[in-house]
């Protein structure tokens, strides 16, 4: 399997960030409609499994991007 290009990494990171932000916004919007306290909303967002998985993947992609950009320099 071929390693992704820096552009591909950047696109993946951008798209995942956009998805993460949409998902967080959705969670907050729904929680606000349910009139949940802000502390509970924060707890839900922080413990959401899919969001945590996305954050982990983003972290790995960013590290990979940094490593590959350092190799190019």
C-alpha positions in Angstrom: 0.0 0.0 0.0 1.3 3.4 -1.0 1.7 6.2 1.6 -0.7 9.1 1.2 0.6 12.3 -0.2 0.7 15.4 1.9 -2.2 16.8 0.0 -4.3 13.7 0.7 -3.4 13.9 4.4 -4.5 17.5 4.5 -7.8 16.8 2.7 -8.5 13.9 5.1 -7.7 16.0 8.1 -9.9 18.9 6.8 -12.8 16.6 6.1 -12.6 14.8 9.4 -12.4 18.1 11.3 -15.5 19.3 9.4 -17.3 16.1 10.3 -16.2 16.3 14.0 -17.4 19.9 14.2 -20.8 19.1 12.6 -21.2 16.2 15.0 -20.4 18.3 18.0 -22.7 21.0 16.9 -25.5 18.5 16.4 -25.0 17.0 19.9 -25.1 20.5 21.4 -28.1 21.6 19.4 -30.1 18.5 20.4 -29.0 18.8 24.0 -30.0 22.4 24.1 -33.4 21.5 22.7 -33.8 19.1 25.6 -32.9 21.9 27.9 -30.0 20.0 29.4 -27.5 21.9 31.7 -24.3 23.0 30.0 -22.2 20.7 32.3 -24.2 17.7 31.1 -23.8 18.8 27.5 -20.0 19.1 27.9 -19.9 15.7 29.5 -21.9 14.1 26.7 -19.6 15.7 24.0 -16.4 14.6 25.9 -17.6 11.1 26.4 -19.1 10.5 22.9 -17.3 7.4 21.5 -17.5 8.5 17.9 -16.1 11.9 18.6 -13.3 10.4 20.7 -12.5 8.0 17.9 -12.3 10.9 15.4 -10.1 12.9 17.7 -7.7 9.9 18.0 -7.6 9.5 14.2 -7.0 13.2 13.7 -4.2 13.1 16.1 -2.6 10.2 14.3 -3.1 11.9 10.9 -1.5 15.2 12.2 1.5 13.3 13.5 1.8 11.5 10.2 1.6 14.8 8.3 4.3 16.3 10.5 6.6 13.4 10.0 6.1 13.4 6.3 6.6 17.2 6.0 9.8 16.9 8.0 11.1 14.2 5.7 10.4 16.4 2.7 12.4 19.4 4.1 
